[in-house]
Amino acid sequence: MVAVRNPSALRWLVGVELANYRKRTGLKQADAANRAGVSVGKLSHLETGERQQQPSDIAKVLSAYGAAQHDVNRLTSLAEVPDESNWWGAWRDVVPDWFGTFVGLERLATKEFVFEPIVIPGLMQTEEYARELSRSSQRVRLDHSERVVEVRMERAHRLSAEEPMHLHATVNEQALRLRVGSTETMREQYEHLIDLAGRPNILFQVVVPERGRHEASNGQFVVLEFDKARPIVYAELQDGAMYVQHPGEVNTYRVSARSLERVALPPDESVRFVADLIKRL
């Protein structure tokens, strides 16, 4: 599904789970609302996250669906989490809604798996590398370029927070060899990757063609995992994004992630690969 609204990412995440529970029961919204004793409008708002979901309403709806008590407890506690997922609000004019949802979800995630076939992942970019990408992008207005870079640098703070997110990044050799900016920009970027790869919360692997095929044939994707919610998959389109929520479909991407991990160079060899690129500059 493509995100077209922009509630806070936390409310969106809660709403996705509520909607998925309803769909698994085979109920339409009107029938589900009747069973739960709420209006159709209220149930709709609970599922879209356009308004703050109250834990009592969540418990009422899930109980009507026959959800297990541990799932009721999990989602009601998630709704009570302080909502910091709209931290990027100061950059709202340069962040499209479809990407803002992802940025908010990323702030909530405890783990992220990312496969990037074309460029170095945003969380791992240096400021100058990100600046060069923004300058050369026809989708970024020239007067918005610096602010887009600011958002990217702010996202990266998630990797060094007091409780940092665990990142597993698999990057195509092509993405590493893509020339972005000057030789010094590339050197700084390579050195930054090596530094990040040495952190305990980051696993970095390089995908090279000599190691054979893998299952990620459709390109870039991200799997986000959360403490109290089910995983979400994010994949960028030309001018939008796809958010995959159904457990079976999410599992397909997790299979691809395991395939990439198996085929990619081991972490120590990946670091040596980047170090060799520095020597070749």
C-alpha distance (Angstrom), angle and dihedral (degrees) to the residues before:
residue distance angle dihedral
M1 . . .
V2 3.81 . .
A3 3.80 116.0 .
V4 3.80 109.1 -123.8
R5 3.79 101.3 159.1
N6 3.76 125.0 60.8
P7 3.79 114.0 -143.6
S8 3.78 115.0 151.5
A9 3.79 110.1 -69.0
L10 3.80 90.9 -119.1
R11 3.81 93.2 55.2
W12 3.80 89.8 43.5
L13 3.80 90.2 53.4
V14 3.81 92.9 50.3
G15 3.80 90.3 46.5
V16 3.80 92.6 51.2
E17 3.79 90.9 55.3
L18 3.80 92.7 47.5
A19 3.81 91.2 50.1
N20 3.80 91.7 47.9
Y21 3.80 91.5 52.3
R22 3.79 90.2 51.9
K23 3.80 92.5 48.4
R24 3.80 91.1 51.1
T25 3.80 89.1 56.5
G26 3.82 89.3 54.2
L27 3.81 91.9 -124.1
K28 3.79 126.7 141.8
Q29 3.79 116.1 -135.7
A30 3.80 94.3 -101.1
D31 3.81 93.5 51.7
A32 3.80 92.2 43.3
A33 3.80 91.9 49.8
N34 3.78 90.5 50.6
R35 3.81 91.6 50.1
A36 3.82 92.0 48.5
G37 3.79 93.9 44.6
V38 3.80 95.7 -121.0
S39 3.79 133.2 114.1
V40 3.78 120.6 -94.1
G41 3.79 88.6 -119.4
K42 3.78 92.3 54.8
L43 3.79 92.8 47.9
S44 3.79 89.5 49.3
H45 3.79 91.3 52.7
L46 3.80 90.7 47.6
E47 3.81 90.2 54.0
T48 3.81 97.4 44.6
G49 3.79 94.6 42.6
E50 3.79 90.7 -135.3
R51 3.80 88.2 137.2
Q52 3.78 131.8 33.6
Q53 3.81 110.4 -82.7
Q54 3.78 114.5 -134.1
P55 3.82 116.8 -139.3
S56 3.80 90.6 -129.6
D57 3.82 91.5 55.9
I58 3.80 91.4 47.4
A59 3.80 91.4 51.2
K60 3.80 91.4 47.6
V61 3.80 93.7 51.7
L62 3.79 96.1 43.5
S63 3.79 92.0 47.8
A64 3.80 88.8 53.5
Y65 3.80 88.1 54.6
G66 3.79 91.5 51.1
A67 3.81 93.6 -115.3
A68 3.79 117.7 173.0
Q69 3.80 114.6 -97.6
H70 3.81 92.7 -117.6
D71 3.82 88.9 58.3
V72 3.80 91.0 48.2
N73 3.81 89.3 51.5
R74 3.80 92.3 45.2
L75 3.81 95.6 53.3
T76 3.79 96.8 39.7
S77 3.81 89.6 52.3
L78 3.81 89.8 47.6
A79 3.80 89.6 54.9
E80 3.82 88.4 54.6
V81 3.81 93.9 55.7
P82 3.84 112.9 113.3
D83 3.80 104.3 -100.9
E84 3.80 111.5 -123.9
S85 3.79 94.8 146.8
N86 3.81 93.3 107.1
W87 3.82 92.2 60.1
W88 3.81 89.1 125.6
G89 3.82 92.4 65.7
A90 3.82 92.1 112.5
W91 3.80 87.4 63.8
R92 3.80 96.1 43.3
D93 3.79 92.9 121.4
V94 3.83 92.0 59.4
V95 3.81 99.7 36.0
P96 3.83 114.8 75.0
D97 3.80 115.5 -135.1
W98 3.80 93.6 -114.1
F99 3.81 90.1 57.3
G100 3.79 94.9 38.6
T101 3.79 89.6 62.9
F102 3.80 89.5 55.6
V103 3.81 93.3 46.6
G104 3.80 89.4 53.0
L105 3.80 92.9 47.1
E106 3.79 90.2 49.2
R107 3.81 89.9 56.7
L108 3.84 89.0 54.6
A109 3.81 96.2 44.8
T110 3.79 124.2 102.7
K111 3.81 94.4 -164.7
E112 3.78 134.6 25.4
F113 3.79 129.9 -170.5
V114 3.78 114.1 -168.3
F115 3.79 132.4 -178.2
E116 3.79 115.6 -165.1
P117 3.82 118.3 -178.4
I118 3.83 99.4 173.4
V119 3.83 112.0 30.4
I120 3.79 137.6 14.4
P121 3.83 111.0 -84.0
G122 3.79 114.8 -91.0
L123 3.80 93.8 -120.2
M124 3.82 89.9 57.7
Q125 3.80 100.2 44.8
T126 3.78 123.8 113.2
E127 3.77 117.5 -128.6
E128 3.81 93.6 -107.1
Y129 3.82 93.4 46.9
A130 3.82 89.6 50.6
R131 3.79 90.3 46.9
E132 3.81 92.2 53.1
L133 3.81 91.2 49.3
S134 3.81 91.6 50.4
R135 3.79 92.6 47.6
S136 3.78 92.3 52.8
S137 3.82 96.1 43.9
Q138 3.79 117.4 102.3
R139 3.82 88.3 -158.0
V140 3.82 93.2 63.1
R141 3.80 118.7 73.0
L142 3.79 112.1 -127.1
D143 3.81 92.0 -122.4
H144 3.83 90.1 50.8
S145 3.79 96.7 50.4
E146 3.81 98.5 95.7
R147 3.79 93.2 46.1
V148 3.81 91.3 50.7
V149 3.81 87.4 54.8
E150 3.81 89.6 50.6
V151 3.79 90.9 56.6
R152 3.80 91.2 49.5
M153 3.80 92.0 51.0
E154 3.80 91.3 47.1
R155 3.81 90.0 52.6
A156 3.80 89.6 55.0
H157 3.80 90.9 61.6
R158 3.81 86.9 76.3
L159 3.81 87.4 75.0
S160 3.79 94.0 57.7
A161 3.81 100.9 36.2
E162 3.79 121.9 125.7
E163 3.81 87.0 -96.2
P164 3.80 100.0 27.6
M165 3.77 124.7 -157.7
H166 3.81 115.7 -110.9
L167 3.79 109.7 -119.0
H168 3.80 125.9 -163.4
A169 3.80 108.0 -173.6
T170 3.80 123.6 -174.5
V171 3.78 112.7 -172.6
N172 3.80 129.3 -173.5
E173 3.79 117.4 -121.6
Q174 3.83 86.0 -122.6
A175 3.81 90.5 61.8
L176 3.79 91.3 52.4
R177 3.79 93.4 48.2
L178 3.82 94.8 46.5
R179 3.79 106.5 115.1
V180 3.79 110.3 -124.1
G181 3.79 114.7 174.5
S182 3.77 125.8 -40.6
T183 3.80 130.9 -14.2
E184 3.79 88.7 -102.3
T185 3.81 90.7 52.6
M186 3.80 90.1 53.4
R187 3.81 93.0 45.2
E188 3.80 91.2 51.7
Q189 3.80 90.4 47.6
Y190 3.81 93.5 50.6
E191 3.79 91.8 47.9
H192 3.80 89.4 49.6
L193 3.82 90.9 53.4
I194 3.81 90.8 51.8
D195 3.80 90.2 49.7
L196 3.81 92.3 49.5
A197 3.81 91.7 47.2
G198 3.81 88.4 60.6
R199 3.81 93.6 60.1
P200 3.82 117.4 101.2
N201 3.82 93.7 -129.7
I202 3.82 95.2 52.6
L203 3.80 129.6 76.1
F204 3.80 113.8 -172.3
Q205 3.80 124.6 -171.4
V206 3.79 133.6 174.1
V207 3.80 120.3 -141.4
V208 3.81 113.1 -144.8
P209 3.83 126.5 -179.1
E210 3.80 93.1 -126.6
R211 3.80 90.0 70.0
G212 3.81 92.9 63.5
R213 3.79 137.7 -117.9
H214 3.78 127.6 -31.0
E215 3.81 135.8 -167.7
A216 3.82 97.9 -107.4
S217 3.78 93.2 92.2
N218 3.81 95.7 141.9
G219 3.79 96.0 63.7
Q220 3.80 135.1 -125.2
F221 3.81 120.5 24.0
V222 3.79 140.5 154.4
V223 3.80 128.7 -149.8
L224 3.81 113.1 -157.2
E225 3.80 120.2 -164.0
F226 3.78 124.9 -164.4
D227 3.77 137.5 -162.7
K228 3.82 95.8 -124.0
A229 3.79 105.4 15.3
R230 3.77 136.5 62.2
P231 3.83 119.2 -97.7
I232 3.80 121.8 -84.2
V233 3.80 127.4 -155.1
Y234 3.79 121.3 -144.5
A235 3.79 124.5 -166.4
E236 3.80 125.7 174.0
L237 3.79 123.1 -128.4
Q238 3.79 127.1 -166.0
D239 3.78 93.4 -82.4
G240 3.78 106.3 -0.1
A241 3.76 142.5 17.4
M242 3.77 141.9 -103.1
Y243 3.79 120.4 -134.4
V244 3.80 114.3 -160.9
Q245 3.80 114.1 -158.4
H246 3.81 108.7 156.9
P247 3.83 108.1 106.0
G248 3.81 93.4 -132.6
E249 3.80 92.7 51.0
V250 3.80 92.0 44.7
N251 3.79 88.8 52.8
T252 3.82 89.8 56.6
Y253 3.79 88.8 60.7
R254 3.79 91.3 45.7
V255 3.80 88.1 55.4
S256 3.81 87.4 53.3
A257 3.79 89.7 49.8
R258 3.80 91.6 53.3
S259 3.80 89.3 47.6
L260 3.80 90.9 53.5
E261 3.79 92.1 47.4
R262 3.80 90.1 52.2
V263 3.81 95.9 46.2
A264 3.82 99.3 39.5
L265 3.78 123.7 88.3
P266 3.81 113.3 -86.8
P267 3.84 114.2 -100.1
D268 3.82 95.7 -99.9
E269 3.81 92.5 48.8
S270 3.81 89.7 46.1
V271 3.81 90.2 56.8
R272 3.80 90.7 48.9
F273 3.81 88.9 50.0
V274 3.82 91.2 56.1
A275 3.81 91.5 43.7
D276 3.81 88.3 55.0
L277 3.80 89.9 52.2
I278 3.80 88.4 56.9
K279 3.78 90.3 54.3
R280 3.79 90.0 52.0
L281 3.81 95.3 54.6
